[in-house]
């Protein structure tokens, strides 16, 4: 089961981390990445978009 990890900062400065395991939600989030970012994230690399860090773990 794949896990999509999203790290982001709150306006207060606190760093939060979401671990998404639902397959439908993962597919929905992956739809917002452009082609190059999608290749990187599918390879397991960290991708930063709008100050959010994303990583897909198998």
N, C-alpha and C positions, 0 to 999 in steps of 0.2 A: 504494500500500500504506500503510495507516494505521499509526501508531506511538503506543503508549500509554506515556507517561513517568511514572514514579513516583519521587519524591524523598522520602527518609526519613532520620532520624537513628538511628544505632546507639547503644546504651547508653554507648559510649565517647565519644560526642559527634561522631564522624565522620559526615559527610553522604554518603549513597550515592544513586546514581541507577540505576534499571533502565529499559531501553528494551525494550518488549515489542512484537514485530512479528507474532507468531503470531496469526492471526485467531481461532482457537478460544480462546486464552488471553484475548485482548482481550474477546471476548463474555462469557466467564466473569466477568472483573473488572467489566465494565459492569453485570452483573446485581446487584452488591452496592450500587450507587448508588440513592438514592431518585429519584423523578421529577424534582424540581427540579434536583438535582445532575446528573442524566443530561442534561437539556436544556443546562445550562451546559457540561458537558464535551464534548458533541457540537458545541457552537458554538465550541470551541477555547479556552475559558477555563480557567484553573487552578481546581481544586476541592481544598479541604483537608478531609480526613476523618481523624480520630484522629491528628493531627500528620503525616500523609502528604499530600504534594501530588501531585495527578494532573493530567495534561494529555493530551488526544488531538490529535495532529497528523495532518492528511490525507496 
